[in-house]
Structures are given as C-alpha cells and as structure tokens.
Amino acid sequence: METKTLLIDPQSHNQQRTVFTIPAGLKVDAKKIRLCNFDISNVNGNALYFNHNGVYSLLSKVSITSLKGTQIDRVQNVDIMGLRLLHMENAQQYAVSRQLSQQMCDSVFVNNLGQAKITEESQKDDATSISVYIDISFMLQYLQCRNVIDEGCTILLEWADSSTCGFNFSFNIPPTLAVDEFLGNVPSDPEVEHTFLTIIQDKLIVPPTQNSFEKRLNAFYDEYIHNVYYYNIQDKASNPFLNPMAQVGEQLEITIDGRKLIPLKGINNDAKKLAMLNDFAGEVCLPSYDSAISIPAFVGFRNPNLGINYTGNWSYGCFALDRTINMDFTIAYTTTNAVPNTSTGYCLMILAEVLRTYNRQTDKVGYKTVPMVPA
C-alpha cells in the first residue's frame, strides 16, 4: 500500500500545550502518527536525562478528540510508557530504543563471562539540546485498533513542568505532526463502533508513620478491567525521578465484590511480583534481578549520569482482573518499614486498563461492562 508522509504544523503551540488537527477526508494510517522535527534544550544548560519514561516524560497528558469535540482516548499518566518500553529486548534497549526514546538506561553490556556493566557508562551523552521523536500511535490504544482514519481528529498534547520531568526545558524548534496518507482507493474502516483499552489512574497514600492501608478504589465502578499495574514512587524528596521503588516486606491483597482475588496472602514477595508482571504484562527487560527488589546495603549497577544506584528502582507490579467491577474494588497494602514522619506520605500508583468504546456514527464514548471474548 503506497503512502506519502505529510508534516502538519500545530494549530496552536506554547510551553503548556500543543494542538494539531487532522482534517476530515484525509485518509491517514492510524498506526503511524508521531511527533518529530522538534528540538528542546535544558534552560539551565545542564545535560538532558530522563527516567524510565524517556522523552515521554516531557508530556503530562495526550488525548485524541473527534472534530466535534468528544474526547475519544487519553493518557494522563505517562508512566505507562515506561512499562511499555521495558518490553524491548536488551539489544533494542542498547541501541535503537536508547536513541529514540532516551529512557533511563536499562540495557547491559557484557565485557566477558564474569563482568557486565550498563551501557550508559560507555555511551554517555552529555547533550544539553536534543531532537525529539514521540510516537503518538504507540501511546493511544484507540489508534492501535484503527487502520484508516478519514473522519479527521484533533490531537492535544499538554507538556510537563519542571516538577514532573526534573528540569526546565524550552523549545528550540516547535513540534510537527507526521502522518502517512494513503495513496489510491483505500477503503475506510468498516466498523462503526471501536473497542479498546484505555488507562485510568488512581493514587493511594500511605500516611507518615504508617506502613499499611486498606482502601476502596471508587474510580472503577461498573467498568471492565483487564490488567492493573501498581508501583510505589514514595515521595519527591526521597525519589526525585519518581522511579518505581521496591519496598521491604511489600504485600498487596485484592478484594473484588467481597471476594479475595489472589490466595496465599496475595502478592507478598519480590519473586511473585516480578513473575506476575511477566505473566500478565509480557516479558520485561531489566538491567539485573536486584533492580526489581529491595536489598539493604547492596549497590549493584550505578547510573553515572543520574547519580543513582539501580537496586530497587524498577519495581513494577501487575495482576489481571478481566472482570467487571460490580460493587467494590479494595486494595490492602503493607510494608515492613513505616513511612518516615518527615515525609508527606508514600504514593502507591494504580494504572488500570479499562475497556472503552467509541461510536463514530453517534460520536459517543462509553465504558464496556462485558469481556471482549465471551466466557
């Protein structure tokens, strides 16, 4: 299928947000919508380094709306991109992904059978200004379930501030939206209603001097949930990069509509947590096993650019629900050590994949309460 690439300038652009409009009648490949041809620089003149989310941490929100103004899909927490980038193999993390996504290095270079080091040590990029590529189709699941978009849409990008990405940045060159237009007579998508998974987040706080909580999550009532991801980012003072930090003696138990979901004390050790992440989310590539667990007084790999040790800095968790929340969704969370009284509280982030629908004919969105595949 022949295509040609079109570059669309922003309809409006400033330091806070950028808006692009794809006009109706233009048949574009939904899986190849991306931002390119723009440069950013660190206002303070320091080198540019990101956390697990890479260049996606420049964004605080991405959404796609119909030309009538209905919000179809959105990503309000780009931490999900850090998780998706982990699915690339070590060789991809070493080269292609490191240059395109610029995420915190998670690839390992093996000098010999008895020695290994992270590739960041040999590929240090002290850049104060970089060219950025952001894959919008990779971020939004709605675009992944579409093939041809010819009804037009609006893409809104909201940029993060320094408190989120860790530094002040400015645009040397404003972003451009690249789309691939189909040439020839390409049929439109036959489906009128599209079903896809969207991300809904929730934040649960462990108060100072406490080491546990049991809370009901009200954001997911009457919604069909596929996977749920969780991770502890502590607070900004103790974890400035907001990495998923492993906790000593961490235990998580889930209750759905009055029934315990995971038997045998839930997810109560690092091995089970990592195994369930691989089972339900797919295989992930970590620098080393210790990067996912908490080992006191153990250093492991060290990132010279960010100045952090990797031990316990990659502790993502995942469990599958694949059911509709009819009454309540409760999480009981416990760690061995209590939150310091000098802290504002440790934050447990919850990212849930929720089934959502959009009808192009009626321009209506909603949440599905039935599984994609009949039981």
C-alpha positions as CSV (number, residue, x, y, z in Angstrom):
1,M,0.0,0.0,0.0
2,E,1.6,3.3,-1.1
3,T,1.7,6.2,1.3
4,K,3.3,9.6,1.5
5,T,4.3,11.4,4.6
6,L,2.7,14.7,5.4
7,L,4.0,17.2,8.0
8,I,1.3,19.1,9.8
9,D,2.2,22.3,11.7
10,P,0.5,22.9,15.1
11,Q,-2.8,24.8,15.2
12,S,-1.6,26.4,18.4
13,H,1.6,26.0,20.4
14,N,3.1,27.3,23.7
15,Q,5.1,26.0,26.6
16,Q,2.0,24.4,28.2
17,R,0.2,22.7,25.3
18,T,0.2,22.0,21.6
19,V,-2.8,21.3,19.3
20,F,-2.9,19.5,16.0
21,T,-5.9,19.0,13.7
22,I,-6.0,16.2,11.0
23,P,-8.7,17.4,8.5
24,A,-11.6,15.2,7.5
25,G,-11.3,13.5,4.1
26,L,-7.6,12.8,4.6
27,K,-7.0,9.1,4.8
28,V,-4.1,8.5,7.2
29,D,-2.5,5.4,8.7
30,A,-3.7,5.4,12.3
31,K,-0.7,3.4,13.5
32,K,1.9,5.9,12.2
33,I,1.1,9.2,13.8
34,R,4.1,10.7,15.5
35,L,5.8,13.9,16.6
36,C,9.1,14.8,15.0
37,N,11.3,17.6,13.7
38,F,11.5,19.5,17.0
39,D,14.3,20.3,19.4
40,I,14.3,21.0,23.1
41,S,17.1,22.3,25.4
42,N,17.7,22.5,29.1
43,V,17.1,26.1,30.3
44,N,19.8,25.7,33.0
45,G,22.4,24.5,30.4
46,N,22.7,21.0,32.1
47,A,22.6,17.7,30.3
48,L,19.2,16.2,29.5
49,Y,18.5,12.9,31.2
50,F,15.1,11.2,31.7
51,N,13.7,8.5,34.0
52,H,12.0,5.2,32.8
53,N,9.6,7.1,30.6
54,G,12.2,8.7,28.4
55,V,11.1,11.5,26.2
56,Y,7.5,10.7,27.0
57,S,8.1,12.3,30.5
58,L,8.1,15.7,28.6
59,L,4.3,15.2,28.4
60,S,1.7,15.3,31.2
61,K,-1.2,14.3,29.0
62,V,-2.0,13.2,25.4
63,S,-5.6,13.0,24.1
64,I,-7.4,12.5,20.8
65,T,-10.8,14.1,20.2
66,S,-13.2,14.0,17.4
67,L,-13.7,17.1,15.3
68,K,-17.0,17.7,17.2
69,G,-15.0,17.8,20.5
70,T,-15.7,14.4,22.0
71,Q,-12.6,13.0,23.8
72,I,-12.1,9.5,22.5
73,D,-8.9,8.3,24.3
74,R,-6.2,9.8,26.5
75,V,-3.1,9.1,28.5
76,Q,-3.0,11.1,31.7
77,N,0.0,9.3,33.3
78,V,2.9,8.7,31.0
79,D,4.4,6.1,33.5
80,I,2.6,3.5,31.4
81,M,5.1,4.3,28.6
82,G,8.0,3.4,30.9
83,L,6.3,0.0,31.3
84,R,5.8,-0.5,27.6
85,L,9.4,0.4,26.8
86,L,10.6,-2.3,29.1
87,H,9.2,-5.0,26.8
88,M,12.0,-4.3,24.3
89,E,14.9,-6.8,24.3
90,N,18.4,-5.9,25.6
91,A,19.8,-5.4,22.1
92,Q,17.0,-2.9,21.2
93,Q,17.4,-1.1,24.6
94,Y,21.1,-0.9,23.8
95,A,20.8,1.0,20.5
96,V,17.5,1.9,18.8
97,S,15.3,2.5,21.8
98,R,18.0,4.4,23.7
99,Q,18.4,6.9,20.9
100,L,14.7,7.2,20.0
101,S,13.1,7.1,23.5
102,Q,16.0,8.4,25.6
103,Q,14.8,6.4,28.7
104,M,16.9,5.7,31.7
105,C,19.4,3.1,30.6
106,D,18.2,-0.5,31.3
107,S,20.5,-2.4,28.9
108,V,23.6,-4.3,29.9
109,F,26.9,-4.7,28.0
110,V,28.8,-7.9,28.9
111,N,32.5,-7.4,28.6
112,N,33.2,-11.1,29.4
113,L,31.6,-14.0,31.2
114,G,32.5,-12.5,34.6
115,Q,31.8,-8.8,34.1
116,A,28.9,-6.7,33.0
117,K,28.0,-3.0,33.1
118,I,25.2,-0.8,32.0
119,T,25.7,0.7,28.6
120,E,25.2,4.2,30.0
121,E,28.8,4.0,31.2
122,S,30.2,3.6,27.7
123,Q,27.6,5.7,25.9
124,K,27.4,8.8,27.9
125,D,25.5,11.5,26.0
126,D,26.1,14.9,27.6
127,A,23.6,16.7,25.4
128,T,22.0,20.0,26.6
129,S,19.9,20.1,23.4
130,I,18.3,17.1,21.7
131,S,16.0,16.3,18.8
132,V,12.9,14.5,20.0
133,Y,10.7,11.8,18.4
134,I,7.4,10.8,20.1
135,D,5.2,8.0,18.8
136,I,1.6,9.1,19.4
137,S,0.1,5.9,18.0
138,F,2.2,3.9,20.5
139,M,0.7,5.9,23.4
140,L,-3.0,5.7,22.4
141,Q,-4.7,2.3,22.2
142,Y,-7.5,3.8,20.1
143,L,-5.1,4.4,17.3
144,Q,-3.8,0.9,17.6
145,C,-7.3,-0.5,17.0
146,R,-7.8,1.6,13.9
147,N,-6.4,1.2,10.4
148,V,-7.6,4.1,8.3
149,I,-8.8,7.4,9.8
150,D,-10.6,9.6,7.3
151,E,-13.1,11.4,9.6
152,G,-10.5,13.7,11.0
153,C,-9.5,14.3,14.6
154,T,-7.7,16.6,17.0
155,I,-4.6,15.7,19.0
156,L,-3.9,17.7,22.1
157,L,-0.5,17.5,23.9
158,E,0.0,19.0,27.4
159,W,3.6,19.5,28.4
160,A,5.0,18.7,31.8
161,D,6.5,21.3,34.1
162,S,9.9,21.1,35.8
163,S,8.4,19.5,38.9
164,T,7.5,16.4,36.9
165,C,10.3,15.9,34.4
166,G,13.1,17.2,36.7
167,F,14.3,20.2,34.7
168,N,13.0,23.3,32.8
169,F,13.1,22.9,29.1
170,S,12.3,25.2,26.2
171,F,11.5,24.5,22.5
172,N,14.2,25.5,20.1
173,I,12.0,24.2,17.2
174,P,8.3,23.6,17.8
175,P,6.9,20.1,17.1
176,T,5.5,18.9,13.9
177,L,2.9,16.1,13.5
178,A,3.9,13.5,10.8
179,V,1.1,11.3,9.3
180,D,1.2,8.8,6.4
181,E,-1.5,9.5,3.8
182,F,-2.7,6.5,1.8
183,L,-2.5,6.9,-2.0
184,G,-5.1,5.3,-4.1
185,N,-8.5,3.9,-3.3
186,V,-8.1,2.6,0.2
187,P,-11.4,1.5,2.0
188,S,-12.3,3.1,5.3
189,D,-12.6,1.1,8.5
190,P,-15.8,-0.9,8.2
191,E,-16.5,-0.9,12.0
192,V,-18.7,1.9,13.3
193,E,-18.0,1.1,17.0
194,H,-14.5,0.6,18.2
195,T,-13.5,-1.2,21.4
196,F,-10.1,-0.6,23.0
197,L,-8.3,-0.4,26.3
198,T,-7.6,3.0,27.9
199,I,-5.6,3.8,31.1
200,I,-7.3,5.1,34.2
201,Q,-5.1,6.0,37.2
202,D,-5.6,6.3,40.9
203,K,-3.3,7.4,43.7
204,L,-3.3,5.8,47.2
205,I,-1.3,7.4,50.0
206,V,0.5,5.6,52.9
207,P,0.4,8.3,55.6
208,P,3.5,9.3,57.6
209,T,4.5,6.9,60.5
210,Q,2.2,4.2,58.9
211,N,3.2,1.1,57.0
212,S,-0.2,0.0,55.6
213,F,-3.7,0.9,54.4
214,E,-6.9,-0.7,53.2
215,K,-8.8,1.4,50.7
216,R,-11.6,1.1,48.2
217,L,-11.0,2.4,44.7
218,N,-14.0,4.3,43.5
219,A,-12.7,5.2,40.1
220,F,-13.5,1.8,38.5
221,Y,-17.1,1.1,39.5
222,D,-19.1,-0.6,36.7
223,E,-16.1,-0.9,34.4
224,Y,-14.4,-3.9,32.8
225,I,-10.8,-4.0,33.9
226,H,-8.1,-6.1,32.1
227,N,-4.7,-5.6,33.8
228,V,-3.9,-3.4,36.8
229,Y,-0.3,-2.1,37.3
230,Y,1.0,-0.8,40.6
231,Y,4.2,0.7,41.9
232,N,5.4,2.8,44.9
233,I,7.0,6.1,44.0
234,Q,7.5,7.2,47.6
235,D,7.7,11.0,47.6
236,K,9.5,13.6,45.6
237,A,12.1,14.3,48.3
238,S,13.3,10.7,48.6
239,N,12.7,9.8,44.9
240,P,13.2,12.8,42.7
241,F,13.0,10.8,39.5
242,L,9.7,9.1,40.6
243,N,11.0,5.7,39.9
244,P,9.1,2.6,41.0
245,M,10.8,1.8,44.3
246,A,10.9,-1.6,45.8
247,Q,9.7,-1.8,49.5
248,V,10.9,-4.2,52.1
249,G,8.2,-6.7,53.0
250,E,5.7,-5.4,50.5
251,Q,2.4,-7.2,50.3
252,L,-0.7,-6.4,48.3
253,E,-4.1,-8.1,48.5
254,I,-7.0,-7.5,46.3
255,T,-10.7,-7.9,47.1
256,I,-13.3,-7.7,44.3
257,D,-17.0,-7.5,45.3
258,G,-16.3,-9.1,48.7
259,R,-14.1,-11.9,47.4
260,K,-10.3,-12.2,47.7
261,L,-8.7,-12.4,44.2
262,I,-5.2,-13.8,44.9
263,P,-5.0,-16.5,47.5
264,L,-2.0,-17.3,49.8
265,K,-1.5,-13.8,51.1
266,G,-1.7,-12.1,47.7
267,I,1.4,-10.7,46.1
268,N,3.7,-10.9,49.1
269,N,7.3,-11.2,47.8
270,D,9.5,-9.8,45.1
271,A,9.7,-13.0,43.1
272,K,5.9,-13.4,42.9
273,K,5.6,-9.7,41.9
274,L,8.1,-10.0,39.1
275,A,6.7,-13.3,37.9
276,M,3.1,-11.9,37.7
277,L,4.4,-8.9,35.8
278,N,6.0,-11.2,33.2
279,D,2.9,-13.5,33.1
280,F,0.2,-10.8,32.6
281,A,2.0,-7.9,31.0
282,G,4.6,-9.8,29.0
283,E,8.3,-10.3,29.4
284,V,10.3,-7.3,30.5
285,C,13.9,-6.5,30.2
286,L,15.6,-5.3,33.4
287,P,19.3,-4.5,34.0
288,S,19.5,-7.1,36.7
289,Y,17.4,-9.0,39.2
290,D,18.3,-6.8,42.1
291,S,16.9,-3.7,40.3
292,A,13.4,-5.1,41.0
293,I,13.9,-5.9,44.7
294,S,15.0,-4.2,47.8
295,I,18.4,-5.3,49.2
296,P,19.7,-3.2,52.0
297,A,23.3,-2.1,51.7
298,F,23.6,-3.6,48.2
299,V,24.7,-1.2,45.4
300,G,24.5,-3.1,42.1
301,F,24.6,-1.1,38.9
302,R,25.0,2.6,39.1
303,N,24.0,5.2,36.6
304,P,26.8,7.8,36.4
305,N,24.6,10.4,34.6
306,L,21.7,10.3,37.0
307,G,23.8,9.5,40.1
308,I,21.5,6.7,41.4
309,N,22.0,3.0,42.2
310,Y,19.7,0.7,40.3
311,T,18.9,-1.6,43.2
312,G,15.2,-1.5,43.8
313,N,14.5,1.2,41.2
314,W,12.5,-1.0,38.7
315,S,9.8,-2.5,41.0
316,Y,6.6,-2.7,38.8
317,G,3.8,-5.0,39.8
318,C,0.9,-6.3,37.7
319,F,-2.2,-8.5,38.2
320,A,-5.0,-9.5,35.9
321,L,-8.7,-9.0,36.7
322,D,-10.6,-9.5,33.4
323,R,-13.9,-8.8,35.0
324,T,-16.4,-6.0,35.6
325,I,-16.4,-4.2,39.0
326,N,-20.0,-4.6,40.1
327,M,-19.7,-3.4,43.7
328,D,-16.3,-2.6,45.1
329,F,-12.6,-2.9,44.4
330,T,-10.5,-2.9,47.6
331,I,-6.7,-2.9,48.0
332,A,-4.9,-3.8,51.2
333,Y,-1.2,-2.7,51.1
334,T,1.5,-3.4,53.7
335,T,5.3,-2.9,54.0
336,T,7.7,-3.8,56.8
337,N,9.0,-0.2,57.3
338,A,6.8,2.7,58.2
339,V,6.8,5.9,56.2
340,P,9.2,8.5,57.9
341,N,7.4,11.2,59.8
342,T,9.3,13.8,57.8
343,S,7.6,12.6,54.6
344,T,4.3,13.8,53.2
345,G,3.4,10.2,52.6
346,Y,4.4,7.5,50.2
347,C,2.3,7.2,47.0
348,L,1.2,3.9,45.5
349,M,0.2,4.5,41.9
350,I,-2.5,2.4,40.3
351,L,-2.8,2.2,36.5
352,A,-5.8,0.1,35.2
353,E,-6.5,-1.0,31.6
354,V,-10.2,-0.3,31.2
355,L,-12.4,-1.4,28.3
356,R,-13.8,1.7,26.4
357,T,-15.8,2.2,23.3
358,Y,-16.3,4.9,20.7
359,N,-19.1,5.1,18.1
360,R,-18.1,7.1,15.1
361,Q,-21.6,7.4,13.9
362,T,-23.1,8.9,17.1
363,D,-19.9,10.4,18.3
364,K,-20.5,8.8,21.7
365,V,-18.0,7.2,24.1
366,G,-18.6,4.8,27.0
367,Y,-17.2,2.0,29.1
368,K,-17.9,-1.6,28.4
369,T,-19.0,-3.9,31.2
370,V,-18.7,-7.2,29.3
371,P,-15.5,-9.0,28.3
372,M,-14.1,-8.8,24.8
373,V,-14.3,-12.6,24.5
374,P,-17.4,-14.4,25.9
375,A,-16.7,-16.6,28.8
